[in-house]
Each structure stands twice: as C-alpha cells, then as structure tokens.
Amino acid sequence: MVRIFSRSCFIVFGLATVATTVTVTAHAGDLADAEKAFARKDFTQALALFRKAAANGDAMAQFNLATMHVKGQGTPQNYAAAAALFLQSATQGYAPAQNSLGVRYEKGQGVAQD
C-alpha cells in the first residue's frame, strides 16, 4: 500500500510539474509576443497579450500593462487601473513597478496623494 501511494505521489507531483512548466512557457510566449507587438506600435495587440500574461500573474506584464494605461496606449488613459496593476506587480517584488507606484502616490494619479 505504501509503495502504491509513493508512486501516486510521484505521478501527481510529476504531472503538476509538467503543467506548471507548460503554463510558464505559454506565459513567457505571451510576454515576448506582447513586447514584439508593442515594438511595432501595435498597441491593440500588445494590450491584449499583456492582459493575458498579467492575468496569469506575470509581474513584468502587469507593469507593462499599467504603463500602457498611464500613457493611454491602446486604451484610454486610466490611472486607477494603472495603480492597481503597479501594485500587483510591486507586491511580487518587481522594482520598476514599486517605483512607478510611488510616483502615482506622489502625483495622486489613481490613488490618494501621499
């Protein structure tokens, strides 16, 4: 019984590892494609791809999406949405987002000025 349980744990752990690896690889592809679209100034495509990667927790995508909201690239300018995205990214330790969130507080853009 213990031996079967051990194999089951190994199989479950192995499948979880494969699923995580596939998911991370897919997100990395979304981010790379978003960056390429942004470089081409295809802000509509970049926005969609950054949103997808950001929704999956990618801190860099959250930061880039927030920056697009600040600048109104591919979307109407929205400081509140930007601040929320900067916060999500900053919470993960992404330093550029921490800085940008501080700027939002300094200027009172999307958050109460502090």
ChimeraX attribute file (.defattr): number of C-alpha atoms within 10 A of each C-alpha:
attribute: neighborCount
match mode: 1-to-1
recipient: residues
	/A:1	5
	/A:2	7
	/A:3	8
	/A:4	9
	/A:5	10
	/A:6	11
	/A:7	11
	/A:8	12
	/A:9	12
	/A:10	12
	/A:11	12
	/A:12	12
	/A:13	12
	/A:14	12
	/A:15	12
	/A:16	12
	/A:17	12
	/A:18	12
	/A:19	12
	/A:20	12
	/A:21	12
	/A:22	12
	/A:23	13
	/A:24	15
	/A:25	12
	/A:26	13
	/A:27	22
	/A:28	15
	/A:29	14
	/A:30	22
	/A:31	23
	/A:32	17
	/A:33	16
	/A:34	27
	/A:35	21
	/A:36	14
	/A:37	19
	/A:38	21
	/A:39	11
	/A:40	11
	/A:41	13
	/A:42	15
	/A:43	19
	/A:44	14
	/A:45	18
	/A:46	27
	/A:47	23
	/A:48	16
	/A:49	24
	/A:50	29
	/A:51	21
	/A:52	18
	/A:53	24
	/A:54	24
	/A:55	13
	/A:56	14
	/A:57	15
	/A:58	21
	/A:59	24
	/A:60	21
	/A:61	28
	/A:62	28
	/A:63	29
	/A:64	26
	/A:65	27
	/A:66	32
	/A:67	22
	/A:68	23
	/A:69	22
	/A:70	21
	/A:71	14
	/A:72	14
	/A:73	18
	/A:74	18
	/A:75	14
	/A:76	11
	/A:77	16
	/A:78	17
	/A:79	21
	/A:80	17
	/A:81	17
	/A:82	27
	/A:83	26
	/A:84	17
	/A:85	24
	/A:86	28
	/A:87	22
	/A:88	22
	/A:89	26
	/A:90	22
	/A:91	13
	/A:92	14
	/A:93	12
	/A:94	17
	/A:95	15
	/A:96	15
	/A:97	26
	/A:98	18
	/A:99	12
	/A:100	19
	/A:101	26
	/A:102	18
	/A:103	15
	/A:104	21
	/A:105	15
	/A:106	13
	/A:107	13
	/A:108	14
	/A:109	17
	/A:110	17
	/A:111	17
	/A:112	10
	/A:113	12
	/A:114	10
